[in-house]
Amino acid sequence: MKNYPSSKGLGLRRGVYLLPSLLTVGNLLCGYYAIFVTYKGGAREFDHAAIAIGIASLFDALDGRVARVTGSNSEFGKQLDSLADIISFGVAPAFLAYVWGLQTITQSVGLPHHTVQIGWLVTLGFVICCAWRLARFNIQGMMPASGMRYFVGMPCPAAAAQVAAVVHFEKTPLDDWRWAFVWLVVIAILAALMVSRLRFYSFKDLGWQMPQPSLVVVLMALFIGAIVWYSEEVLLLIATLYTLSGLVLWLTRAARRRRPAARTA
């Protein structure tokens, strides 16, 4: 006699699959909201857009972790997550970077038309590199032979978080064309880092589910408090350090390779 699953069990199973999908939809909602308020303009709206991108990155981190913990990974969820990411971490930060960094200067100073075109091209390149990075991750996954420790290239949420952290720190849009040029260089570097082969730490091997000393809990509480009270400075510092970490790891590995070569010579 066959044992068919009860309707209660089926409902629970569907609920488990639903939870990570809802988190992904929350990620997508934050990305759409960031685009919407960026279009409205203003320092307050730019700050809200930056915060929305930051919250989207939290949803993105949670949906994958919840799916792994509950055993509810699916191809549908994987594709939905990538589509949400291209909006929240590709289109939204690129649009925010352009409007915050160039639109005000264009309206007040009247930059040459080719300068505006360069801004569009750079931010479009950011979107393309984000899509490229997501497609490569879906096919290749993590850094080969590193387990779950390293990403190949800068993660799209981290690149978007760097853009959001700068806007959240400054809030007021740029009004100097020289700073606008520097800003476009930063966006171009972030785009290049996403499609690079540099290693970026994933934080997936820290053992969040294992018992931790009480000191860790205290430090985490202090860390969260610092973000709440000094969000502009702390978030900018965290985002910048993570952006630089890939370059530091690359330089460290290059130095280690040179040492054996120097000894054999």
SULPE-V852750 format. One record per residue. RES is the residue in one letter. SS is DSSP state (h for helix, s for strand, l for the rest). PSI is psi in whole degrees, 0 to 359 (NA if undefined). NEAR is the number of other ideal C-beta (glycine too) atoms within 12 Angstrom. Layout:
res->RES ss->SS psi->PSI near->NEAR
res->RES ss->SS psi->PSI near->NEAR
This chain:
res->M ss->l psi->129 near->3
res->K ss->l psi->143 near->4
res->N ss->l psi->106 near->6
res->Y ss->l psi->142 near->8
res->P ss->l psi->141 near->12
res->S ss->l psi->159 near->10
res->S ss->h psi->329 near->10
res->K ss->h psi->318 near->10
res->G ss->h psi->321 near->13
res->L ss->h psi->320 near->13
res->G ss->h psi->320 near->13
res->L ss->h psi->318 near->16
res->R ss->h psi->319 near->18
res->R ss->h psi->324 near->17
res->G ss->h psi->323 near->17
res->V ss->h psi->318 near->23
res->Y ss->h psi->331 near->26
res->L ss->h psi->325 near->23
res->L ss->h psi->307 near->26
res->P ss->h psi->329 near->34
res->S ss->h psi->322 near->32
res->L ss->h psi->322 near->23
res->L ss->h psi->321 near->32
res->T ss->h psi->320 near->37
res->V ss->h psi->324 near->25
res->G ss->h psi->321 near->29
res->N ss->h psi->312 near->42
res->L ss->h psi->320 near->32
res->L ss->h psi->318 near->23
res->C ss->h psi->320 near->37
res->G ss->h psi->317 near->42
res->Y ss->h psi->319 near->24
res->Y ss->h psi->320 near->29
res->A ss->h psi->319 near->44
res->I ss->h psi->318 near->31
res->F ss->h psi->311 near->22
res->V ss->h psi->332 near->29
res->T ss->h psi->320 near->39
res->Y ss->h psi->326 near->22
res->K ss->h psi->330 near->18
res->G ss->l psi->170 near->23
res->G ss->l psi->148 near->19
res->A ss->h psi->319 near->24
res->R ss->h psi->317 near->18
res->E ss->h psi->321 near->26
res->F ss->h psi->320 near->40
res->D ss->h psi->319 near->31
res->H ss->h psi->321 near->29
res->A ss->h psi->318 near->44
res->A ss->h psi->318 near->44
res->I ss->h psi->320 near->32
res->A ss->h psi->320 near->38
res->I ss->h psi->321 near->52
res->G ss->h psi->318 near->44
res->I ss->h psi->324 near->31
res->A ss->h psi->323 near->44
res->S ss->h psi->327 near->41
res->L ss->h psi->316 near->23
res->F ss->h psi->319 near->34
res->D ss->h psi->322 near->39
res->A ss->h psi->326 near->30
res->L ss->h psi->322 near->26
res->D ss->h psi->319 near->38
res->G ss->h psi->319 near->35
res->R ss->h psi->317 near->25
res->V ss->h psi->319 near->27
res->A ss->h psi->321 near->29
res->R ss->h psi->318 near->21
res->V ss->h psi->320 near->16
res->T ss->h psi->357 near->24
res->G ss->l psi->32 near->14
res->S ss->l psi->30 near->28
res->N ss->l psi->142 near->22
res->S ss->l psi->157 near->23
res->E ss->h psi->325 near->13
res->F ss->h psi->313 near->17
res->G ss->h psi->323 near->31
res->K ss->h psi->315 near->26
res->Q ss->h psi->320 near->18
res->L ss->h psi->320 near->30
res->D ss->h psi->318 near->39
res->S ss->h psi->320 near->32
res->L ss->h psi->321 near->26
res->A ss->h psi->322 near->37
res->D ss->h psi->323 near->43
res->I ss->h psi->332 near->36
res->I ss->h psi->309 near->37
res->S ss->h psi->327 near->48
res->F ss->h psi->2 near->50
res->G ss->h psi->293 near->41
res->V ss->h psi->312 near->36
res->A ss->h psi->309 near->52
res->P ss->h psi->327 near->53
res->A ss->h psi->316 near->46
res->F ss->h psi->318 near->41
res->L ss->h psi->317 near->52
res->A ss->h psi->320 near->47
res->Y ss->h psi->309 near->42
res->V ss->h psi->316 near->39
res->W ss->h psi->323 near->46
res->G ss->h psi->336 near->44
res->L ss->h psi->327 near->38
res->Q ss->h psi->318 near->29
res->T ss->h psi->318 near->27
res->I ss->h psi->321 near->28
res->T ss->h psi->320 near->26
res->Q ss->h psi->326 near->14
res->S ss->h psi->319 near->15
res->V ss->l psi->326 near->18
res->G ss->l psi->65 near->12
res->L ss->l psi->154 near->26
res->P ss->l psi->153 near->14
res->H ss->h psi->323 near->11
res->H ss->h psi->332 near->10
res->T ss->h psi->319 near->23
res->V ss->h psi->320 near->25
res->Q ss->h psi->321 near->17
res->I ss->h psi->319 near->26
res->G ss->h psi->318 near->36
res->W ss->h psi->319 near->25
res->L ss->h psi->319 near->21
res->V ss->h psi->314 near->33
res->T ss->h psi->327 near->37
res->L ss->h psi->320 near->24
res->G ss->h psi->324 near->28
res->F ss->h psi->316 near->44
res->V ss->h psi->316 near->37
res->I ss->h psi->316 near->24
res->C ss->h psi->325 near->35
res->C ss->h psi->313 near->44
res->A ss->h psi->319 near->27
res->W ss->h psi->316 near->29
res->R ss->h psi->318 near->39
res->L ss->h psi->317 near->36
res->A ss->h psi->318 near->23
res->R ss->h psi->321 near->25
res->F ss->h psi->320 near->31
res->N ss->h psi->331 near->23
res->I ss->h psi->314 near->13
res->Q ss->h psi->331 near->17
res->G ss->l psi->219 near->18
res->M ss->l psi->178 near->24
res->M ss->l psi->127 near->27
res->P ss->l psi->143 near->14
res->A ss->l psi->18 near->11
res->S ss->l psi->5 near->20
res->G ss->l psi->236 near->14
res->M ss->l psi->19 near->20
res->R ss->l psi->326 near->19
res->Y ss->s psi->145 near->28
res->F ss->s psi->153 near->37
res->V ss->s psi->109 near->30
res->G ss->l psi->163 near->33
res->M ss->l psi->129 near->44
res->P ss->l psi->144 near->43
res->C ss->h psi->318 near->49
res->P ss->h psi->326 near->47
res->A ss->h psi->320 near->40
res->A ss->h psi->318 near->48
res->A ss->h psi->322 near->52
res->A ss->h psi->327 near->40
res->Q ss->h psi->317 near->45
res->V ss->h psi->313 near->55
res->A ss->h psi->323 near->47
res->A ss->h psi->320 near->39
res->V ss->h psi->315 near->39
res->V ss->h psi->319 near->45
res->H ss->h psi->326 near->38
res->F ss->h psi->316 near->28
res->E ss->h psi->318 near->24
res->K ss->l psi->299 near->25
res->T ss->l psi->129 near->21
res->P ss->l psi->156 near->34
res->L ss->l psi->143 near->33
res->D ss->l psi->13 near->22
res->D ss->l psi->124 near->19
res->W ss->h psi->334 near->24
res->R ss->h psi->318 near->16
res->W ss->h psi->327 near->21
res->A ss->h psi->321 near->32
res->F ss->h psi->316 near->21
res->V ss->h psi->321 near->18
res->W ss->h psi->318 near->37
res->L ss->h psi->324 near->36
res->V ss->h psi->318 near->19
res->V ss->h psi->315 near->30
res->I ss->h psi->319 near->41
res->A ss->h psi->321 near->27
res->I ss->h psi->317 near->28
res->L ss->h psi->319 near->46
res->A ss->h psi->317 near->37
res->A ss->h psi->322 near->27
res->L ss->h psi->326 near->36
res->M ss->h psi->323 near->45
res->V ss->h psi->5 near->28
res->S ss->l psi->176 near->27
res->R ss->l psi->15 near->22
res->L ss->l psi->152 near->32
res->R ss->s psi->137 near->29
res->F ss->s psi->130 near->37
res->Y ss->s psi->139 near->26
res->S ss->l psi->341 near->29
res->F ss->l psi->20 near->20
res->K ss->l psi->357 near->23
res->D ss->l psi->22 near->15
res->L ss->l psi->349 near->15
res->G ss->l psi->57 near->11
res->W ss->l psi->335 near->16
res->Q ss->l psi->356 near->11
res->M ss->l psi->153 near->9
res->P ss->l psi->138 near->9
res->Q ss->l psi->153 near->14
res->P ss->l psi->156 near->10
res->S ss->h psi->331 near->10
res->L ss->h psi->326 near->10
res->V ss->h psi->319 near->16
res->V ss->h psi->318 near->13
res->V ss->h psi->316 near->13
res->L ss->h psi->321 near->14
res->M ss->h psi->320 near->17
res->A ss->h psi->318 near->14
res->L ss->h psi->322 near->16
res->F ss->h psi->315 near->19
res->I ss->h psi->320 near->16
res->G ss->h psi->321 near->14
res->A ss->h psi->322 near->18
res->I ss->h psi->320 near->24
res->V ss->h psi->314 near->13
res->W ss->h psi->331 near->13
res->Y ss->l psi->52 near->18
res->S ss->h psi->321 near->25
res->E ss->h psi->307 near->25
res->E ss->h psi->315 near->18
res->V ss->h psi->314 near->23
res->L ss->h psi->322 near->34
res->L ss->h psi->319 near->27
res->L ss->h psi->315 near->23
res->I ss->h psi->313 near->28
res->A ss->h psi->318 near->37
res->T ss->h psi->318 near->25
res->L ss->h psi->321 near->20
res->Y ss->h psi->322 near->32
res->T ss->h psi->318 near->32
res->L ss->h psi->341 near->23
res->S ss->h psi->324 near->27
res->G ss->h psi->318 near->35
res->L ss->h psi->322 near->22
res->V ss->h psi->316 near->19
res->L ss->h psi->320 near->27
res->W ss->h psi->316 near->22
res->L ss->h psi->322 near->16
res->T ss->h psi->316 near->16
res->R ss->h psi->321 near->19
res->A ss->h psi->321 near->15
res->A ss->h psi->323 near->14
res->R ss->h psi->327 near->14
res->R ss->h psi->327 near->14
res->R ss->h psi->329 near->14
res->R ss->h psi->309 near->13
res->P ss->h psi->323 near->10
res->A ss->h psi->321 near->11
res->A ss->h psi->324 near->10
res->R ss->h psi->317 near->9
res->T ss->h psi->330 near->8
res->A ss->l psi->NA near->7
